[in-house]
């Protein structure tokens, strides 16, 4: 059989499996062949992250809340939690993450800045347009925010992929930034955190290439949501755990069917990490289908992927990508290895897709800086944490100045406009 015919058959059955027959009739089969035949690789050319310079130790929190510290360290799999002062918001975190990887050349080539977040401070203006300005990205660019709970970063990434496939010489900056707060003494308190991951999406990427094998799943459910006017989300914690696992097992089955893969095809599986035990529970849910050595191999990679999140906590949209970064920095995966990514956003939307590691990818990581960033943070006392947690930027419309010297921190608020260090 001709190579072209094989491509067509694979593509046809893949798509036929996903769509009902009446939809299939309207799909242009030629375009399927063209997409599959294209040799162009698109993916993550650069990646970095940013967390604030403060953290809370989970033993300190457990002692203050009269809880056994093992519940947090072992039961949830969290050792530290990133805490932000009010002068460091998603713009600060996102701009700082991106500034570490962008060259002047990149800033001329970027056509889109997309921020995936559920921590917006404005219902209208996006954090993306502010970051676009702070980073001096060329003006003829699109800038916007994208939302569905923790899934927003993945939506942004896929949008970036689609844009670069149509405009191969241009680049897209994707930022996944959030501040996860549930409230002092709340059930979700030990699963807070914050931070941002920035990714530059280009053709012929240096780190990871998309395999164009996404499988998605939506289910209208209230496991975690934040109606307008609420400072903190409403959450049914145990239901959210269950929906997360159910979404993963369903999407995994669908992935095996559509992409004709099994666990052996993945060098590692990475997960959205609201707390690090969560992804482990989902991973273990598929263990019965594989031999023990396969389980051990995937769990060893999982342990490498959660090293950063154990020290940061939940950064909502960025959590999956902090896990990916931790895996890249701390594992010995090699070029050609396929990494599976499970993205979950409460409410609930999830997606499973895979990316392939590029030649010499380690050379393009900022691993040493990432370790230093986490190591040099200041440990807060409980009193300092609670004070920082309760501090809010003034909303009286007046002019107020702040003296946080951190890059891109808020230095003034005036007329309800935030001004940032540049
Ligand atoms: P909880 O009731 O405080 O904790 O809620 P628990 O009683 O369920 O215990 C947690 C684990 O600790 C259990 O392990 C216990 O056995 C263990 P498991 O049975 O689950 O394996 N444990 C201990 N282990 C060792 N030594 C001990 C000990 N004591 C207990 N002494 C919960 C925990 C996560 C529900 C809560 O913190 C919460 O509501 N968090 C927020 C919601 C959340 O993170 N959900 C995750 C899935 S939803 C999601 O990922 C989306 C999200 O990121 C938002 C978005 O999409 O935008 C949240």
Boltz pocket constraint, residues with backbone or C-beta under 6 A from the ligand:
constraints:
  - pocket:
      binder: B
      contacts: [[A, 68], [A, 70], [A, 71], [A, 72], [A, 74], [A, 75], [A, 76], [A, 118], [A, 148], [A, 149], [A, 150], [A, 151], [A, 187], [A, 188], [A, 189], [A, 190], [A, 191], [A, 224], [A, 235], [A, 236], [A, 237], [A, 238], [A, 240], [A, 241], [A, 244], [A, 272], [A, 273], [A, 274], [A, 275], [A, 277], [A, 278], [A, 314], [A, 316], [A, 344], [A, 345], [A, 346], [A, 347]]
      max_distance: 6.0
